[in-house]
C-alpha cells in the first residue's frame, strides 16, 4: 500500500496560479483526478492527499468535491483565512467534511520571514488545534526559525513540514537548513514530507547523489515514524516523471526493513491525517 501524501489539482488560471512562473510553462494547464488516476494505476499508488495550491475557500470546496467523486482521494488539505474574525464559524462548517483533514497557507510567498508569528495567525493555529485539524508548513529555510517557535507554541497541534522545507539542493548548501531541521525535528508533534525534492535540485541534471545527503538529515532528525512520501505532482513534472520521483525515494530506502518502508509509504500518512481505507 502506498499513499501519496502530497499532490495538487487545478483548473489553471493565470490570476489564481500566479506562482507558476514563465519557466514553469508546462504547468499552465489543467491537472485533474482523471489524469492522476491513470498514473497511480501505472505506479501502484493506492491513495492520496490533495493539497491546496491557491488561497481561496472556493478551491477548498473544489478539492472536497473531487474527494467525494474519486475514492482514491482519501484526504484534503485546504485553505481558510486563519487571521479571520470568523474563523471559528468557518471551522464549524468544515468539520462536517470527513475528508477535510487540515489546512495550509502559502507561507513561502510571504515576504516577512516571521509571518507565522503574527498574533492573529497564531490565534488561528490555536483554533485548528481546538477543532482537531492538522497544519502543513510550507516554508523556505529562512522561515524555519519562525516555524520552530510556532510548533513549540502548539504542542498538541499536528504539523507537517512540506518538501523538507525546500533546502537549496541545486547549490548543494546544507546550512543553516540542516541545523533548523534538526531543531524542528525534535518536536514530537512535527512530521516531514519526503516530497518536492527534485524541483529544489537542478531540473535538468539532478542525480540521486545530490539529494541523498538532505534525506540523511531528515531521516536522522525525524526518525522513521514521522516521515511520509509525497510526489508533489504535477509540480514534480518540471524536473522528472512520476516514476522517477517514486523511484528516487524507493531506492534511498531499499535497505530499510519492510516494516519501516510501510511506515514511510503508508502508515505514517494514514496516522497523521486520520485517513480511512
VENGI-V121673 format. One line per field, one symbol per residue. phi: phi as a letter, one per 20 degrees, with the letter a starting at -180 (. if undefined). burial: I if it has 9 or more other C-alpha atoms within 8 Angstrom, else O. Layout:
phi = ???
burial = ???
This chain:
phi = .cdeebbccaefbgffdffffgfdgfeebfccgfffgfffffdmeeabdedgccebfffgfgffffffecffeebcddcbffeffegfffffffffefeedacbcffgeefefdggeggfffffffffffemeeceedcegfdffffffffffcfdeedcefllmlfffgeldddeggfffgffffefeddbeebmfffeefgecfcgffegfffgfffffdmfeccbebelfeggffcreggffffgfgffegefffffffffebffffffemedf
burial = OIIIIIIIIOOIOOOOIOOIOOOIOOIIOIIIIOOIOOIIIOOOIIIIIIIIOIIOIOIIOOIIOIIOOOOOIIIIIIIIOIIOOOIOOIIOOOIOOOIIIIIIIIIOOOOOIOIIIOOIIIIIIIIIIOOOIIIIIIIIIOIIOIIIIIIOOIIOIIIIIIIIIIIIIIOOOIOOIIOIIIIIIOIOIIIIIIIIIIIIIIIOOIOOOIIIOIIOIIIOIIIIOIIIIIIIIIOIIIIIOIOOIIOIIOOOOOOOOOOIIIIIIIIIIIOOIOIOO
